[in-house]
Structures are given as C-alpha cells and as structure tokens.
Amino acid sequence: MKMKRSLMLLLSLCFASSLALTGCGSDTNKTTEGSDSPKTDTKTDDPKSVEPLEMTLRHTQVGADKQKRFAILQDVVKKVEEENAGLKFKLDGVESDVNRKEKLRGEMAAGNPPDIFDLFGSPDSKVYAKEGKLLDLTPILDELGIKDKFSSLEPFTYEGKIYGLPIGGSGEGFFYNKEYFEKKGLKVPTTMAELDQILATIKSDGKVPMAGASKAGWVPLMLANQLWSRYAGSDVTSKFVKGEAKWSDPAVVKGFAKYKEWVDKGYFKKGELGFEYAEYTTQFTSGEAVLLYDGTWKSSVFKAGESGEKLIGKVGFFNLPPVDGGAGDQTSLMRDVNNGYGFSATVAEDPRKLAAVKSFIKDLFNEEMQIRGLVDDGVLPAMKIDASVLSSKITDDLMKEIVNVLNESKTSFPAFDSLVQADVTTEISNIQIQKLIGNQTTPEKMGEALQKVQEEANSASE
C-alpha cells in the first residue's frame, strides 16, 4: 500500500517532470490488452512498387551505459520501417551536449535539421518553434488520440501548439555506495553539516568522496544548481530572466562558494576538468568514488549486463540535505521533462515522411513501450499509467528508493538551462564553472560575470 500511495503521489505531484525513457512499439494493427495505443494503420503500399525513402534520425543514445535505450530505439525504427514501405532510417548518434549546443543549433540556423531529432524542451523548442523550424504535432496527437496521455507537454508547447514530445523526465540526487556506508557506520545525512562530515571521513579513508568529471560543464552544474537553489531558493533561477534576482546576489554566491569549498578540500577526483561524463560513472561503479551526484536515469546502469552490475543491491539514493539559513523548501530538487524528440517542419511537405512520423510517434509513445522502458531501463514513464501497473513493475530496491525520495520532496524546480537564455547557459557551462573549479575565478566574480551576461540577454529579449 505504501508503494502504491507513493506512486500515486509521484504521478499526481511529480509528473510535471515524470521520470522516464520510453520503449518501442506494438503491432500496428492491434494493441496489447490494457494498452491505450491507438489502432492506427499507417502501413503503406507493397515495398516493391514504392520508391526508396531515406529519413535521418538524430539520437543521443551513445555510449556503453545507453545501450538498452539504443536497443529500444532500434526496435522502434525497425517497426516504423516495416509499416512504411520503402522507408529506411539513417541513424545519426551524437553526444547529447554536442547535439544540443553545436550540431542542432547550426543545422537550425542553416535550415537543414534532421527529419527526427533529439530535442530539448524549454527553451530550445520554443525558440525553434517561433522560427518556424519545428513540425506542429497538435493535429497528429489529436489524430492518434494521445494528446492527453502525457504527464506534461508544457516544455514543448508554444502559443498553444505542441512541437515536441518528452521521452522522459529526470530528477537529481546522490547515488551512494551502501556497502561502504555500512562498513564505515555512516548514515544518510539529514543536514549539510552531516554531509560535510561524511565527505571528510571518506577523504581521510583514502577514497574519493564524490565522482567528478567537469570537461562538460553540465555535469558539475547538476550539483551546483542544487546548491545555489538550496541557499537562494528553488525559484531563484526563474527570477534571473525577469530581473527579480541576480546571479551576484549573496545567497546565490553562497551556493557557488559551497561548491568551491568542496573542490578546495579535494572531495572530487583530482584532474576532473579533463574527464568526460563516461568517466564520471566509472569512478563510482569501480568503487573509486563513494558518492555520485547524477540524474535518476543513472539507475539503469545498476542492472544485469550493465557497467554497474556488480553494485546491484549495493546502491542507494538520497536528496541533498538542507542548509542552515537556506531559503524556501529545503526538500526541493530538480525535476523536469525537457528531453524528447522533435521533427523538422519540412516533414509536412512530404506525405510519406509525415506518415512515417506518425508511425514513429505511435510506436514510441504508448503504454506497452513505456512499460518496457521501465522494465528494461529502470525508469518511470513520461505518460500517464495506472499506479497499480507501475507498482507491479517496479521490482528493484533502488528504484523504490528513488521514488520515495522524490515523493518526500514537497516541491521541485527545472534545471537552470531550461530557464535562462542560451548565452547565459553557455557562459556558466563553458566558462564560469570550469574557471571556478580550476581556481581561475572566485564565487563573487563568477556571480558578477554571469549577471553581466544575464542583463545583456534580458535586454536583447525586450
């Protein structure tokens, strides 16, 4: 009963940022019993009489820890190709940060994005939708009867129309090595002072307290974002674009300073500025680091056949504890539904491509495949699914623990890069956080530099 109540709370309260990665499709002409998938037949003519059609699909399921997600995508692709005679997808795998900040931006500017691509919701989808670069999915969702099946489409909605679909959401917190905690008599911290003591204990034991890999700025910014939100309030980032708060405000700077304090005390692995995200995971799965601050998507690593297989049953999850004098809800954590798929507006010009897109949406976004995402990849769906169904599918203790932590948080907030302008995101992700870690700036100067870019971005959008 407790688990069912928790899942109901998660579905009703948290699914503004439901956790998920979805799976692949069912038979085109029938639906699995209990599934809400529409019985839409998109099958085209005999393949022998149809001209070949190639479509490009940009995905970010690259790397060893995303193999199950890639397998799900491959099954969807195969199904869609079977349903659309002559169709062949060209799969283009690109690392997430590179896709979002480099490749897709350049392609959008040049007017030649892929037919289907990994798309960040807010603010990216709204920017591209305003420029007329994205396919309006509203009539397609109405046709398929799934418009109201999603937990939230807000990040992909612009002027009342839907321009993308979330494949899932994310929440962030600390994964920890339970075996090490038990061996050393450590308990999950309930205050920041207790966390500081745990970090010091781990350091004195010759272990790496927290995994670190800051070559890509978004990785350390997961924890930094949580820290400045603890000190200044979970709504502070949304106030920057309105001019109601500043990056240089003392409370925000306290968050930067806390992160810098942990860097200076050697609580992250030395040389982290040269490490990629994959190394971040390895530090934890190898046992070198005791704590890993990451998104709930990381739970998929601790399954049979994955890189963290040897830690099955030995990993726990907890929220960043409260800070003394912090503002607002001290249980708040980052949750959003910003990762998904978008489609080029030019698809509408080709009936066959449009039919393929409908197949792709039908086969990827349905209850049966959402459940597969849960079972295969250990994450909760982005679409509305009965709590009793979810309860029956969650079998591993780590996922149950994650659900409990999410339900214990009274509020949540989106990640900073979904709230501020692209120039501000670039400044903090590509410059300021690395300078702070590399001792090339101070928390105060970091705040001042960010505020300058913020004010320029605010003025440009007026």
N, C-alpha and C positions, 0 to 999 in steps of 0.2 A: 504493500500500500504506500509506503513512504516513497518508493521509487516511482510509482505511478503519479503520486502527487507532485514529485519533483519534475517529472517530465511535463505534466500539465502546466506547471509554473513556467518551465522553460519555453513551452510552445506559446503561452499567452503573454509572457512578460519579456522574454529574451529574444524572441524571433524577429525583432527589429533587426537583429543580427544573428539569425539562426546559424548553427554550425553545420557545414556540410561540404561534401564533394559528391556529385551525383554520379550515377551509373549509366548503363546503356539500355537500349530499347527492347520492347517486346515485339511479338509478331504484329505486322502491320494490320492484318485483317481481324485480329481478335485481341482481347485484353485479358490479362491474368485475373482470375477470380479475386474480387475485392479491390481491383485497381481502378483508379479514376481516369486512366488513359483513354482518350477518345478513340472511337473506332473509325479513324480516318484513313481511307485508302489513297495513298499517294503514288502507287505503282504506275510506271509509265509503260510505253509500248514494248514490243519484242525487241531485245537488245540488238538483234541482227539488222533491224530496219531503222535504227536510230544512230545519228551521228555521235561520235565521242564528245564528251563534255568534261573539261577539267576545271575543278574549283580548288582554290587554295585555302587551307585551314591552318591558321596560326595558333599554336598552343604553347603552353608553358610547362607541360608535364615532362620536364627533362631532369635527368639525374637519377641515381640509384633509389633514392627514397620516394620517387614519384612513379615507380614502375607500375604499381597497381592502378594508379589514376590513369596512366597512359594506356594500360590494358583496357580499362573501361572505355576510354575514348576510342580506341581501335575497334572495339566491338560495335560502338555506335556508328562509326564510319562504315564498317562492313555492312551493317543493316541498311543504312541510308543508300549505299551504293546498290544494294540488291533491290531496293524499292524504286530506284530511278535509273532506268535503262541507259547505258552509255556513260554514266557518271563515274568519274574517277577523282578521288581527292588527292591533292598533293599536300602532305603533312609537313608543316614548317615549325619545328620545335625551337623555341628561343627562350632563354632565361627570362624570368618574369620582369625584373627590373630593366633589363635591356629592351625588352619588348615595349614596356610602357613608356619609358623615358627617352628612348632613342628611335628604335625602328618604327613603331606605330606613329609617333609624332611626325617623323619625316615623311612617312607614307601618306598621312592625312594632309600634310601641307602640300604634297605633290599631287594629291588627288587619286592615289592608286593603292588604297589599303587592300589587304586580302579580302576574299569574299566573306569568310568567317574568321573571327579572331578573338583572342583573349582580351577582354575589355575591363578596365577599372571603372567602377560606377561613378561616384562623386569625387572630384568634379569633372573627370575626363569625359564621361558620356554626355554630360550636359553641354560641354564645350563643343564636342564634335556634332552633337545634335543641332545645336544653334547654327553651326556652319553648314548644315545640310549634308553631312557625310555619313550619317547612320540611317539604316532602314527602320522605318516606323513599324514596330511589331504589334501595335494595338489591334489592328484587324485580324492578324494571324492568331493572336491569343484568343480573340473572340471566336474565331472560326474553330479552333481546336478545343475551346471550352475550358481553358486552364488559366484564364486571366486572374481569377480569384483563388487559385490554388497555391500561390506563393505567399510566404510569410511577410515579405516586404519587397516592393519594387521601387520604393522611393528613390534610392540612389541612381536608378536608371530611367527616371521619369523627368521629362522636360515639357513644360507647358501642357500638362495633362496627357501626353503621349509617352509610350514606353519604347525605349531604344536599346535595351539590353536585358539580359536575364541572369540573375545570380546563380552560379553553380554551387554556392555555399557561402557561409559566413566564417567568422573567426572570433575567438576570444583569446586573451593572452594571460599568461601567468607563469609561475615557476614549476618546471618539472624537477623532481629531486630523486636522488638515489636512496630509496627506503632502506636498503640493506646497510649502507654506510651510516645513515642516521641511527638505525637501531644499534649498530655496533658501537657507536660513539655516545649513545644515550641522548641523542638530540631529538627535539620535538619540533613540530611545525610551528614557526614563530607567529605570535599574535600581536607583536608590536615591532616597530622598526628597531628598537634597542635590542630585542631578542634576535632579530635577523643579523644585526651588526655583530653580535657575539658569536653567532653560528659561523659567519664568514671568517671571523678572526680565528676561531677554533679550527676550521678546515685548513686555513692558511698555515697555521702553526704545525699542523699534522703533515705538512709537505704536499698537500693536494691542491689542485686548482679549485677555488671556491665556485667560480662561475665561468661557464664557457664564454669565449669571446671571439668574434670574427667581424671586424669592422671595415673591411675593404669596401663593402656595400653599406652605405650609411643607414639604410632602413633597418638593418639588423640591430645595432646598438640603440637605435631610436625607439624600438619597441619598449625597452625598459625605461629609457629616458623620458619618453612620452608619458608613461605611467607615473614616473616620479614627479614631473612638473604638474601633473594633474592632481596628485596627492597634496602637494604643497599649495597650489593656487586654485584648486577646484576643478572638477571634471568638465565643467563647461567653459573653462578659460580659453581654450584654443579657438572655440567658435566665436569668441569675442574679439579676437585679433582682427578679423576681416571687417568688423563693424566699428573698430576704433574704440571699443569699450574696455579693452585691456591691452597691455603691451608686453612684448617679449622681454622687455627690460624691467618689468615690474619685479620688486624684491622677492615675492613669493615664487615667481617663475624661475628666477635666478637661483633660488634655493634648490630647486629640482636639479638644475644643471650642476650646482655645487656638490650635491649629494652623489651624483654620478661620478664627478671628478674625484671626489674623496675615495670612492671605491677603486677607481683607476690608480690613484696615487698609492693606495695601500696594497696594490698588487693582487687584487681579488679576481682579476681577469687574466687569462693566459697571456704571457709576455709575447709581444710581436703580433697582437691581434689585428693591427691595421693592415697586415699583409694576408690575412686569412679570409677565404671565401665562405659563403654560407654552409657549404657541404662540410667544411672543417669544423664549423660550429657544432653541428650534430655529432660528428665523430668524437670530439672532445668528451662529450657526455656518454655516448654509447660505449666508448672504450674504457670508461671508468676514470679517465684522467680528471674530468671536472665533475663535481658533485651536484651542481645546480645548472639548469638551462632555462633561461627566460625565453619563451617562444610561444607561438600560436598553438591553439588546440589541434590544428592539423598535424602537429608533430606526433600525435598519439598513434598515427598509422605506422610509424617506424617500429613500435614495440609490438609487432605481430610476427607470427611464424613466417620465416623466409625473408624477413626484412633485416636491415642493418642493426637494429636494436633487439633482435630476437633473444639474446642471452639475458636481457633485462626484463623479460616478461614476468610480471608478478612482483617486480622489484622497483617499480617507478610509481611515484605519487605526484600530486599536483596541488599547489596552493596559490592563493592570491597574495599580491604584495601587501604586507600588513600596514596598518595605519601609521601615520607620522604625527608626532607631537605638534600641536598648533596648526595642523593641516586644515584646509578649507573644504567645506562640503562633505558629501558622503564618502567616508573613508573605506567603504567596501566596493566602490565603483571600479570597474575595469573596462578595458577596451573590448568592444564587440561591434562588428558591422557585417554587412552583406555586400561588400564592394567588388568582389571578384566574380567575373562571369564571362559571358560571351556577347559579342556584338556582331553586326552584319553590315556590309557595305551597302550604301544607298543604291548603288548601281545594280544590285541584285534585282531590284524591281523592274529593270529594263529587259530582263531575260526570263520568260515564263518557266523555263526548265530549271534555272538557278533558284527561282522563287519556290518552286515545288520541292527542290532539294532542301532548302532552308526550313520549310515546313516539316519535312521528314526529320531533319536534324533536331528540331525543337521537340517534336512529338516523341522521338526515340530517346532523347536525353532527359527530358523533364517530365517524368511520370513516377507514380508511386513505386512501381516494381523496381525501377532502376535507382530510385532514391534509397530504397532498402538495400539494394546491392552495394551502394556506396557506403552505407552504414556497416554492413557485414564485412565487406572486403577491405575497406579503408578505415574503419573505426571512427567515422564521424557522423553527426546527425544531419538529417535532410534540411534543405532550404525551403522545401514545400511543406504544406500542412499535411501531417499524417497523424492518425489517431494515436493518442498517448499509449493505449494498451498494445498497439502494434509495435511501437518503439520499445516499450518496456520488455516485450518478449524477445526483441532482437539484441538488446544490449546485454552482453554476457560477460565482458571483461571488466575487472575491477577498476582499471584506470579510467575507462570511460564513465563508469558510475561516479567515480570520484570527481571527474571534471564536471559532470552535470550538477553534483552537489555544490561545488564551488561557485558555479555560475548562478545557481538558484539562491545562494547565500548573499550574493551581491545585489543590493537594492536598486542600483542604477547602473547605467553603462554610458560610454561615450565613443564616438567614432575615432579612428586613427587620425592623427594630425593632417596627413596628406590628403584626406578627403574633405578637409575643411578650409585649408589655406590655398592660395594661388600657387601655380606651378613654379613661379620664380622663387617663392618662399621655400617651397619644398626642396628645390634644387640647392638653395643656399644652405639649408640646415643639413641636408642629406649628403651633399657632395663636398661641402667645405667645412662648415662650422663644427659638426660633431667630430670629424676627424682631427680638426685643429685642437679641439678640447682634449681628446684622448692623447694626442701627440704633444701636449703641453705647449702648444703654439698660441693659445689664447686663454683667457680666463672666463669664468662663468659670466661675469659682468660684461666683458667685451663681447662675448658671444650674444648676449641679450641685446646689446646695443646694435650690433651688426644685423641681426635678424629684424629688429624693429625698423631699421632704415629701409631694408628691402620690403618689409611689410607695408610701410607707408607709401612707398613708390607703387607697389602693386595695388593698394587701395585707391590711390589717386588715378591710376590708369583705368580702373574699372568704373569710375564715377561717370 
